Amino acid sequence: MNNPIDCVLLIDDDKPTNFFNSKILSRHDSFNSIKVRQSGKAALQYLVDVDKGIELKPNLIFLDLNMPAMNGWEFLVEYSKLDQKVTEDIKIIILTTSSDIKDLEKSKENYFVKDLVNKPLSFPTLNNVVKKHFFKPHLYENNKKSTFSR
């Protein structure tokens, strides 16, 4: 089975949420490697290590907004300062429990944010993310099996 997402980076300060989301991602057919960082600062260091060739570059980042020390919005400011060769082709999706309409509007205005989804992750949510942001129809023209149904 084709795994369109080689590496996903979860950025969330909540250990139980990371545990649950990691399990869901690992059971989904579209994800290979799952990396977890519990703070924006640790995630930025991970991306610096990507630039150095030490870590695997993520295709996708799930970013929590409400974290201590550096929240998701502050992470995005620092992320924008990283070398473009690191940030290009990475899709960032806000993963939140927030129902604040301001967060939705702000996410739509941010160049790096591709989507906003509610916690916790689920198979239907992941199927939608893969289909919306990674599915390339030409790869499946001759393949009648769908990789998005569970």
N, C-alpha and C positions, 0 to 999 in steps of 0.2 A: 504494500500500500504506500502511496506517495505521501510524504510528510512535508507539506509546504512550509512549515515553520521549524527551522533548525533549532532555534534557541528563543525562549521567552524569558523575560526578566520580570519577576514580581517584586514590586516595591511597596511594602506595607509594614507598619510597625507592630501589627497584631499577629502574634505567633499562631494562635488557633486558626485565624483566617488564612494565613500562609499555608498551614498544614492542609486545610480543607481544599484550598484552591490548587495546591500542588498535586493533591490526589486526583482531583477532577481533570487537570491538565494531563497528568500521566496516563490516565485511562482513555483519553481522547486520541483518536488515530492521527491527528494532524500535527502533533507536537513531539519533538525529539527531546531536546535538552531543556530542563527547567532550572533556572537560577533564581534565588531568593535573596533579597537584601532588605533589612529591616529599618532602613533610614534612607533619606534622600542623599545624605553625605556618603554613605556606604555604596549606594548605587552610582553616584558620580565617580567614586574611586574605581568601581568595577569598570566603568566606561573608559576611564583613563588607562586601566590595564588592558582593555580591548585595543586602544590606540597603540599600546606597547607590544601587542601581539601575545599577551599573557592569557587573556580570557577570550572566550567565544563571543562574537558580536551578536547581539539579539536582533531578531527580525521584528520582535514585538515586545513592548513594555506595557505591563498593566501597572498603573500608577495610582496609589491611594492619595487623596487630597489631605486628609486630616492626620498629620503626623507631628510629633513634637520635634523641636529643634529646627527642622526644615520641612515645611509642608509641601504638598505637591506643586503648588504654584511657584514657590521659591525654587524647588528643584528645576522646574521648567526654565526659569530665568538663568540658572547656572548651566543647564543643559544647552541653552542657546549659545553659550560661550565656548562650547567644545568644538574641536576641529570638525569641519563639515564631512570629512571622510569617515568619521566615526558616526555622525548623526544621520547621514544620508541613508535612505532605505529602511530606517527604523520607524515603525508605526507605534505611536503612543496612544493608549486608550486609558482614559480615566476610569478607575474602578472605585466606586464610592457608595456609601449609604446615604449621602446627602440628597435631599429633595429640594434644595435651594435652587430656584430658577436662575439665580445669578451664576451659579457654578456651570449650569448648562450653557448659558450665554457666553460666559468667559471661555469655556472650552471650545466653543465654535469660533471664537475670535483668535485663538492661539494657533499659530502656524503649525506647530509640531503635533498638536492633538488631533487625532483622526476620528475619535468617537468617545462617548461617555456611556458606560454601562453600570448597572447596579450590582452591588454585592449581594450574595456570593455568586461566584461563577457557577454555571450550569452547562450541561450539554447543549441545550437549545441556544444559550448565549454564545458559547464557543462556536457552534455551527454557524451562527449568524456572523460572528467576527471573521471566521475563515472565509465564508462565502462573500462577504462584503469587501474585505480588504486583501484577500490573498488568492481567491479563486480566479483561475485563468481558463475561461471556457474552451479555448483552443486545445488545451491539454487533455480535455475530456470529450472531445467531439466523437472519437471512436470508442469511447468507453461508456457504456450505458449504465454502469453501476454508479450510484451516487455515494460520495464519501461524507455526505452531510446528514444522513438520516441515522437516527439511533433509536 
